[in-house]
Amino acid sequence: MQEKDWNAVKTIYQAGIDSGNATFQTFAPEWSEWDKNHIDICRYVACIDDQVIGWVALSPYSSRHAYRGVAEISIYVSPQHHQLGVGKQLLSTVINESEKAGYWTLLSGIFPENLASLRLHHNQGFRKVGHREKVGEMHGKWRDVIILERRSQKVNY
């Protein structure tokens, strides 16, 4: 992913936000804000005929040195391209590349209603490690979040 991809990435992100089951975010930020909150490596877009149809990126879990190999995943696919394997390809790519970069744990927080995302993550080796009950409020409704993690079998920790 590069800055030139941002308009397409932002549109896909906003579609996920608008679905109501992807994030607590209420709007997609501008590039500069998004860029400073995501790790410089392990950012990928999926394209068909040079059209961005999905994206994945990592955010730091913590600034503390002990957690340097732990990152949180954001993954979004254009609604028109759901169920085509785009999410699987993006997640597989970020897993492989994050391991090459030394990440030993990837985390994802998913609303329990987002069954497709839960299934995608489980199929890529993530396991449920927690359930945060009513952790955040969204449009007047308190929402739960399922916490998933994937521990690398390749990175020495």
Secondary structure, DSSP 4 states (H G I P E B T S, - for coil): --GGGHHHHHHHHHHHHHHTSS-S-SS---HHHHHHTS-SSS-EEEEETTEEEEEEEEEES-SSGGGTTEEEEEEEE-GGGTTSSHHHHHHHHHHHHHHHTT--EEEEEE-TT-HHHHHHHHHTT-EEEEEEEEEEEETTEEEEEEEEEEE-SSS--
